[in-house]
Amino acid sequence: MILEKVVKNLQEEFKQLEQKVSDPNIVGSSKYTELIKRYTFIENILSIYKNYEKIKKQIESDNAIIEDGSEAELIELAKSELEELGEELKKYEIILVKEIIPPSEEDERIAIMEIRAGTGGDEATLFAAELYRMYTKYSENKGWKTEVLHFNGSGVGGVKEVIFKVNGKSTYKFLKYESGVHRVQRIPQTESQGRLHTSAVTIAVFPEVKDVELQIKPEELRIDIFRSSGPGGQGVNTTDSAVRITHIPTNIVVTCQDERSQIQNKARAMTILRSRLYDKKKQEEEARIHSKRRLMIGSGDRSEKIRTYNYPQNRITDHRIKFSLYNLEGFLSGELDELIEKLIFEDNLKKLEMYNKDGK
């Protein structure tokens, strides 16, 4: 496994560092601080790995007892231990991968999510509304707060488009894997002949970007003010408060009309625009760096079909990691942790492969 290879390399590096940090010519120098930091980092990983190795050896011992088949009592004891040891080993694998691949600065940011109905007409808007409720419930479960930046509903009670911010610690770290096409297979309520339909919803997730981090020149913007339309309260349609901002160099357009205040709508539109521009720049940079973007789970193409929600089979399948759950109702009620934790782990394993090639 790649984990063992990485740890073996770290063990060799640790031996070299032990010699360097004890060299009197280096102690007290600026280089010494850097070496000690790396030394402590590897020491912590190797300490965790010792426990991981103990569990692996115990599993091997129990398997040997079972294969031997001589004492029934010992065999039963070994079998009862194996399941618990297997779960413990998985936990240590997750911890080790997390320690070796620390979270990026970007992961600490607040997430901005965009949900748009795709192919499937009214059925797609209804499913978009369900996904929006799902993420709202998931956020509530995690103790996060959602804030709607833009909402455009459909006549059947669905959602054509909704953009919202998820306020909380490191929300982007958990939600960034949701970017892509979500497909639903079910029989719509409006289907008289009971035929199975397939509809799609597109989701994009961006990290929030502050205005001091990404400077946008005023001359790059075209700002249009117009009267709001659609639901939003009695007063929302009586003033020219809706704002449409076009970023001329990229032709990215953002519209906000949910607030009665033109100033508030403009502020929200700028928040969305900054995040989109940051994401566009990031994707362009990643595309230039070899094939890293294709290796990472969390930065896939927006047009990529990432997940299928199959109602007849009560199944959710994530196609990127070929993993299925059979708890559709619970999942749509916000029980996303199991899948998201697996996505984080698999993504970190991909990064671990690159770490092993690059060295750091």
Residue, then its C-alpha position, 0 to 999 in steps of 0.5 A: m500500500i502507498l501508506e507503507k511506502v511513504v512511511k518507509n521514506l519518512q523513516e529514512e528521512f528521520k534517521q538523517l534528520e536525527q544526525k543533522v539536529s545533533d550537529p553543533n554547527i547547525v544548532g542555533s542557526s536559522k536552518y535548525t528551526e526548519l529542521i526541528k519543525r520537520y523532525t517533529f512532524i515526522e516523529n509524530i507520524l512515526s509514533i502513530y505508525k507504531n500503533y498502526e503496526k501493532i494492530k496489523k501484527q495482531i491481525e496477522s496473529d489472529n489470522a494465523i490462529i484461525e488458519d491453524g484450526s487446532e483449538a476451537e476456543l482460541i479460534e472463536l476468540a481470534k474471530s471476535e477480535l478481528e472485526e474490532l481490530g479491522e475497524e481500529l486499523k481503518k481509523y489509524e489509516i485515516i489518522l495517518v493520511k490526515e497527518i501526512i497530508p495537512p489541510s490546505e489554507e483553502d480548506e479553512r475557508i467558508a463554502i459558497m454553493e450554487i445549485r442549478a436545475g439541469t436537464g429534466g424540466d420541472e422534475a430537475t427543479l424539484f430535485a434541485a430543491e431537495l438537494y438544497r434542503m439536504y445541504t441545509k439539513y447537513s449544515e444544521n447537523k454540523g452546527w453551521k449556518t446557511e445564508v441565501l445569496h440568490f434564489n430563483g424558484s420554479g412554478v412547481g415549488g422547485v428551484k431553478e437556481v440557488i446560491f448560498k453561503v455555508n458559515g462555519k469552520s472549514t465548511y469548504k473542506f467538507l463541501k468541495y467534493e459536491s461540485g459536479v453533476h448530480r443525477v436522479q433516477r425516479i418516477p416523477q409524481t406527474e408521470s401517469q404511466g409510471r415510467l422511470h425518468t432521469s434528471a440532472v442538477t449541477i452543483a458548484v462549490f467555491p471558497e469565499v474570497k475577501d475583497v482584499e485577497l482578490q482585487i477587481k478593477p472598477e473599469e472591469l465591471r459593468i453594473d446594471i440596476f433594474r427592478s426585481s421580479g418574482p417572489g420576494g415580498q410585497g416591497v421587493n418589486t417596487t424599487d430598482s434594487a436588483v443588481r447585475i454585475t458583468h465582469i468584462p474580461t471573463n464575461i462572468v455574470v452575477t445577478c442578485q435581487d433577493e434583498r430590498s436594498q440595492i447596496q445589499n444586492k451589490a455586496r452579495a453579487m460581488t461576494i459571488l463574483r470574487s469566488r467565481l473568479y478565484d475558482k476560475k483562476k485556480q482551475e486554470e493554474e491546476a490545469r497547467i501543472h501536469s495532470k494534478r487536477r485529474l488526480m484530485i477528487g475535489s477539483g473535478d470538472r463541473s460537467e462531470k457526473i459525480r453521483t446518482y440518486n436511484y430511488p427504486q433501488n434506494r441507492i446513492t452511488d458516487h462514481r468517482i470512488k465507486f462507492s454506494l450507500y443504501n439509505l436514500e431517505g437518510f442521505l437526503s435528510g442530511e446524513l452525508d458524513e459517511l460518504i464525505e469522510k470517505l471522499i476526503f480519505e480517498d482524495n488524501l490517498k491520491k495526494l499521498e501518491m503525489y507526496n511519495k513522488d515529490g518527497k514533500 
